[in-house]
Amino acid sequence: MHIIKKYFVPFPIIKQILRWLILSAPIAITIGLLVALFLWLLDWATATRWTNHWLIYLMPLVGILITFLYKYWGKKSEGGNNLIIQEIHEPGGGVPARMTPLILTTTVLTHLVGGSAGREGTAVQMGGSIAALYSKWFKLNHDQKRVLLMCGIAAGFGAVFGTPVAGAIFALEVLTIGKIKYDALLPCLMASVIADFTCTACGIRHTPFHIELINKRVAGNSFLSFDVLLLLKVILAGVLFGLTAKLFVLVSSFLKNKCNQYIKHTWLVPVIGAVLIISISFLLGTEDYLGLGVNSPHLNGVSIVNAFSNGTTDYFSWFWKLLLTAITLNMGFKGGEVTPLFFIGATLGNTIAQLTGAPVDLLAGLGFIAVFAGATNTPLACTLMGIELFGSNHILYYASACFFAYYFSGNTSIYHAQKNAVLKHHN
């Protein structure tokens, strides 16, 4: 009986799973509800700006308001995603609960006036701060709190994009480059699935994306189920996606450093940033690079959705979104980087497809996930995201693009709190 109990009846494992389910479920439900509210508010802010173009001229005032909110009420909330990652690595002063209302409000305001920002950062920050609050209520030790913070990241990510499996792996993979700890695997998966279910149950519908099935085999080689020439094009694209991710990180770092060096009054930083954003948009003659960028107010405008078809982007659409997003997020405004990275990758993929003759929808989808993989050093999560968003038919292409983007993005990241366990290459 002792042998059966020891080797065949995993009571401790079942007990542990139930324990984490009980701990993570209320956190995931809360985060799912908050993400649903956030996505609804984003849709409202976007639609309102599209019908009231004059709102973009309020960007300098909104930037000043955001600066003072964080200065006088934010405390450590300014640390954002990096604060959560640091707290997981080493216990510090904790993640403040006020991070949730602050980032929710300021992100919606940023989108209302046309700032080029995303939503992942907001969802993850809400997830981390809610998880920290529940951990305090539950009186957990650091190891338990660490796992719940990772659950908060997974829940926020999984719910905001509708990709629960990618959300769980992202929470594990984003902490340390080249190393994954699996002790939080099941709790993160449970939290991500519950949060996504909760968000969807509130009536939130995520934008669908579609890539046509490619069944072409190499002539005379029935054992090859992929197109070798297309795979070579995908690898080349993956290299370019990685270099673009590195460019985004470098431009963002450059802007932040120069602002700290030359602009002494913090309230002036978002004012200058707003003037730059409005001026560049005016010179380009379009507002397509403002806001989230998933859809465009114009039928043939530049957007993530339209990047999956021919003739909707020019060769430098990706660069303008990169520039405006770097200005927005490093000069006083709030939001995430990931959806703009989707935009940058999808439009760059569209351009590469036009130049190489590769399928536009496939290259746009690969850019969508691969630039993100390079900028966050999460190639596994992004490969799984490709499967969840586009289907599993092209998994070899997803993995090739994400893995090459990861290596060619260098030892950089949009999250400076990421630790380096293994260098991708030595200088």
N, C-alpha and C positions, 0 to 999 in steps of 0.2 A: 504493500500500500504506500509505503514511504517512497519507493522508487517511482511508482505511478504518479504520485503527487509532485515529485521533484522534476520529472522529465516530461510528463504528458499533460499535466493540468496547470496551465499558466495563470493561477489565481492572482499572484502579485501583478502580472501584466494587465489583467482585466481590471483589477482594482485601481491601478495607476491610470489607465485610459479613462475610466469613469470619473476619477478625481479631476483629471484635466478637462474633461467634458463639462463637468459641473462648474469648474472655475472659468473656463473660456466662453461658455455659451452666453452668459449675460453680457459679457464684454462684446462679443461678436454681434449680438442682437442690437445693442446700443450703437455700435459703430455702423452697422447696416442701416439703421434708421437715420443716423446723422449723415451718412453718405447719400442716402436717398434725398434728404432735404437739401444737401449741398448741390447735387446734380440738378434738382428741380430749380434751385435758385440760379444756377449757372445758365440754364436754358432761358430763364426769365431775363437775366441780365443781358445775355446775348441778343435775344429778340428785341429787348427795349433799346439797346444801342443801335441795332439795325434800322429801327424806325425813328430814331432820334439821333441823327449824326452829330448834332451839336454837343452831345455828351463827351466826346473825345477832348473837347477844349476845357473840360473840367479836370483833366488828368493832373495838371500841376497841383491843384488844390487837394485832390484826393491823395496824391503822393505826400503832401505835407501832413495831412490828417493821419495817414498810416504811420509816418515817422514819429509823430507825437504820441500816438496810441502805444506803440512799442516802447518808446522812451520812458513814458510815465506810468504805464500799466503793464507792460509786457514782461518785465524782469528778464528771466532767462529764455523766454519764448522765442527770442530773436534767433536762437541757435537752431531752431527748426529740426529737420531730419537729422542733422549731425548731432544735435543734443541727444536724441533718442538712441542713435548708434553708440555714442560715447557712454551713455548710461547702461547700455547692455554690456559693453566691454568692461567697464569699471563703475562701481557705485559711486555716485556723487551727490549732488544736491537734489536729484530727482527731476522728473519732468512735470512742470506745473500744469494743473488742470485748466488754467486760464488760456493755455495754448489753443484749445479747441475753439472757443468763441472768437478769439483773436484772429486765427488763421482763416476761419470760415468767413467772418465778416470782411476782412481785408482782401481776401481772394475774390469774393463776389464784387467788391468795389473796384478792384483792379480790372476785372472783366467788363464791368458796367461802363467804364470810361475807355476801354479799348486796349489795355495793357496786353502784351503778347505773353501770356502765361498759360500754365496747364492746370491739372487737377490732382495728379498723383501725390505731389508734395503735401497738399492740403489734407487729402484722405489719410496719408500715412501719419501726419502730425496729429490729426484727430485721433487716429487709432492708438498711437503711442501715449498720448496724454490721458485718454480714457482708460487704457490698460494700467497706467501708472496710478490713476485714481482708485481703480478697483483693487489694485495690489495693496494700496494703503489701507483700504477698508478691510481687506481680507487678512491684513497683518502678515504678509508673506516675507520670507527671507530673501536674500539677494538672488540666489539661484532660481527660485520660483518666480520672483519678479522679472528676472531676465527672460524667462520663457514666456511670461505673459506679455512683456513688451514686444517680443517677436511675434506673438499672436496678434497683437494690435497692428503691427506693420502688415502682416499677412491679411488680416481682415479688411483693413483700409484699402490695400492694393487690389485684393480679389474682388471686393464689392464695387470699386469705382470703375473697373474695366470689365467686369463680368468674366474674370479669368481666375477662378479659385485655385486651381492647381498651380498655375504660374505664381499666384500670390503667395502660396505657401513656400515654394522653392525660393522665390525672391527674398523672403524674410530670412531664410537661412544663408543664402548666397551673398547677400549684399554686405554682410558684416565684415568679412575678411576675404581679400583677394587670394584665390588659390586654396581655400580651405573651407569646408562645410562641417558643422557639428550637427549630428542628426538627433540629438536628444530632444529637440523641440519639433521634430518632423510631424508627428501625429497631432499634437496640440495646434500647430500652425495650420495644418490641413483642415482640422475640424473648425477652427475659428474662421478661416477663409470661406469655407463652404457655407457655414451658417450665416455669415455676414452677407455673402452674395445672395443667398436665398431670401434673407430679410429685405435687402434692397430691392430685389426683383418683385417680391410680394407687395411692395409699396407702389407698384405700377411703373417702375423705372425700366425703360427698354434701351439697351445699348445699341449703338450704330452697327448694323451688320456689314461685313466685308466679304467679298467673294473673289476667289481665284479660280479660273477655269482649269479643269483637269487636263494635264499634259501627259499623253500616253505614248509619246514618241520613243521608240527604241533605236539603238544604234544598228544600222544595217548590217546584217550578217552575224550579229551577236545577240542571240535570243536570251543569253544569261544576263545581259545588262538591261536593267529596267529604267535607265535614265539616259538622257542625251549628254554625251561627253562634252560636246561643244558648248551646250548650255551651261553645264556645270563649270566649265572654265570661265564663262562670262559671269557666273554667280560668284566665283572665287575672286575675280577681279573687282566685282562690285563690292564684295565683302571688305576687301582692302580699302577701297574708297570710303565705304561707310565707316570703317574704323578711324581713318584719317580725319574724316569730318567730325566724328565724335570728339577726337582729340582737339580739333580746331575750336569746337564749341567750348570745351573746358578751358582752353588757353585764352580765348577772347573774354570769357566770363571772368577769369582770374585777373586778366589785364585791366579790365574795366573797374573791378572792385579795388584793386591796388591803386590805380590812378585816382579814383575818387577819394580814397582815404588819404592819399598823398597831397592832392592839390585843392580839394574842396573842404574847407575848415568847418563850415556850418552844415550840419547833417540835414537840415530841412531843405537846403539848396540842392542836394543831390537828386531827389526825385523831380524837382522842378526842371533841372537841366535834362534829366532823362526823358521827361515828358515832352519837352521842346524837341529833343532829338527824334523821338518816336513819331510825333505829329509831322515834323518837317520831312522825314524820310518817306513817310506814307504819302504826303502831299507831292513830293518829287516823283514818286513812283506812280502816282495817279490812281491808287487803289487802296482800299482798307482791308484787303484780303489777308494781310499779314498781321492784323490786329486780332486780339481775342484768342479763343481756343483754336480755331482753324479746322475743326472737324468738317464743318460745312461752310458754304459761302452764301451770302445774301443774293448773289447773282448765279444764274443757271450755269454759266461757264466760268465762274470765278475759280481762283486757285484755292484748293482745300485738300484735306486728306482724302475725302471720298472721291473727289474728281481726279486725284492723282492716279487712281486705278484705271483710268481710261485715257485714250490718246488725245493729244491736242489741247490739254487743259492747263499746262504749266510751261513756263519758259525755262531756259537753261540755268537761270540763276535764282529761281524761286526759293530753292533751299537755302541759299546764302542770305537772302533778305529776311527770311524767318529766323535764321540763326542769329543775325545781327540784332534784330528787334527784340528777340527773346533775351539775349544776353544783356541788352540795355535795360529791359524791363525788370528782370530778376536781380540784377546787380546794382540797380540805381534806385532802390527804395520801394519797389512794388512787390506784391506777394502772389504766390501760386506755385505750381509745380513746373518741373522742367520736362517731364516725360511726354506729355501730349505734343508740345512743340517739337520734341525730338522725333516723335512719330511723323509730324508734318515734314520736318527736314528730311528724314529718311525716305518717306514716300515720294516726295517731289524729286529728290536726288535719284531715287530708283527709276522714276518716270523718265528723267533726263538720260540716264545711262541706257535704259531700254531703247529710247529713240536713237541713240548713237550707235548701239551695238546690234540692234535688230532683235533683241530678246523680248519675250512677252511682257507688255507693260504692266499688267496686273500682278504678275509674279514678282517683277523687280520692285514695284511699289510696295508690295507686301513684305518683301525681304528687307527693304530699306526701313520700313516701319518698325520692324523688330530689331534689326541689326545695329542701327545707330544708337538705339537705346541700350543694346547689349554692350557696345563699346564704351558708352559714356558712364555706365553704372557698373561695369565689370560683372555682369550677370548673364553669361551666355546660355546657361542651362535653362534658367527661368524664361528667357526670351524665346528659346526654341520651343518650349512648352506653350508659351503664349501664342506662337504661330499656329500650333496645332489647335488650340482652343478657339482662335479667331478665324482661321482660314481652312481648317480641316487638316487631316493627316497625310494627304496624298503627296505632298512635296516636302516631307520631313528632311530628306537628304539636303535639299537646297536651303531649308531653314537653318539646319545645323551648320552647313558650310559657311553661309553668310554671317551668322552670329559668331562662330568660332574665329573666323578670320578677322572680323571686326574687333573682337575682343583682343586679339594679339596685336593688331596694328593701331589700336588706340593708345598704346603705350601704357606706362605706369601712372596714369592719371585717372581722375574720377570727378564727377560732379559732387560726390560726397567726400569731403576731406577727412572725415572721421573714420573712413574705411581703413582697416589695417592691411598690411601687406605680408602675407605668409610666404608667398612664392612670387618672385619677380618674373614677369613674362619674358624678359630678356635683359641681359646685362649690358650696360653702356660701355 
